[in-house]
Amino acid sequence: MPRGRAGPGTASFIKEYMIKNGEASISDIYKAIKEQYKNYRTPSIHGVATMFYLLKRLGLIEKSREYINENNRKEAKYILNHEEVDSEKWRSPYVYVYPNDYTYSYIKKIKKPKKRSKK
């Protein structure tokens, strides 16, 4: 289940949705998450957009086409990069895009150096 704020569950949801439906836009994924998890706290549209940015940056998804939506705004459809479907990067894209971020060091199992006391 998506954990909110573009958590690791959001990437898994995007992957499964695209495997099932072929291509998807950010708004398609957002609507599908909202519908499937009505009683839970879900990520915002900005959180979903952030996850798309991370997945695109990692090469896990690719832009397939752009079109004008019903609100006369440009929107893009994305497809899976089939070479990366089984990649470990889907588990937590933040770790691979921002490897030095201390927030995700628990996933990489990196111990932080202890601060030395001044004497």
N, C-alpha and C positions, 0 to 999 in steps of 0.2 A: 504494500500500500504506500502511496506517496506520503512522505513525512512532512511536507511543507517546505517552503523556501528552496525549492529545487534540490531536494535531498536525493540520496542514491536511489530511492524507490522510484523517483520520477524518471530516471534514465531507463530503468528496467521496464517501466510502463510504456515509454516511448518505443523501446525496442520491440516489445510484444505487440503493440498496436501496429507498428509498421510491418512486422512479419505477417500479421493477419490481413491488413488492409492495403499493403503496397506503399502508397505515398500518403503523406499527411502534412498539414500546415500546423503552425503553432496554435492557432485557434481551434483546429480539429482536436488536437491533443488535450487542450484545456477543457473543452466541452465534454470530451470523453471521460476525463478524470472527475470532473464535477458530477457527471451523471452516475458513474460507477461507485463513487465514494460520497454519496449524499450526506451521510451522517458523520463524516470525519472532517477534520481540518485538512484542507487541500492546499497545494501551492497556488500562488497568485498567477495571473497571466504573465507577469514579469519574471516570476520564478521559472515558469515553463520556457519563456524566451531565453533566459539565462542558460538553462540546460541545453537548449538547441544550439546556442552559441558555443558552449563547451564541446558538445558532441561534434559539431561541424569543425571546430578547431582541431580536434583529435582525429578527424578523418573517419568517424564512425557513421556519419550521414553526409549526404551530398544534396545540393539544390538541384531539383529536377526541372522546375519551370517557375515562372512568375506570371501572375495574372491579376486582373482588377476584380476585387470582391464586390459583394452586393452594396457595400458602403462607399464605392468608388475609391478604394484604397488599394495600393499595390501590396500583394501578398505572395509569398513563395510556398511552393510545395517541396518537400524533401523526401528522399528515398534512402534506404539503408545502403551502406557500402558492404556488399556481400562478402568481401574478403575479411571484414572485421566483425562479422556477426558473433563469433565465439571469443572475441577479445576480452581480456581481463579488464580493459578500460571501462567497460560498461558498468562494472561493479561500483565504482566511485570516480567519476570523471574529474572531480576537483583535485584528487591526488595527483593525477597525471598532468593537469594543466598548471597547477600551483603546487609543485612538490615541496617547497620550503615553507608552506603555510603551517604554522604550529597547530592550528585547529584540527588538522587531519593527520597529525603525527601518530595518533593511536592506531590508525589503519595500517600505516607502514611499519608499526612497531619500532619506532625510533625512540631511543631514550634521550631525553634532553640532558645536556651537560649540567652538572651541579654547579651552582655559583660558589666561587671561592670566597672565603671570608678574608677580609683585609686585616693583617696584623702589623 
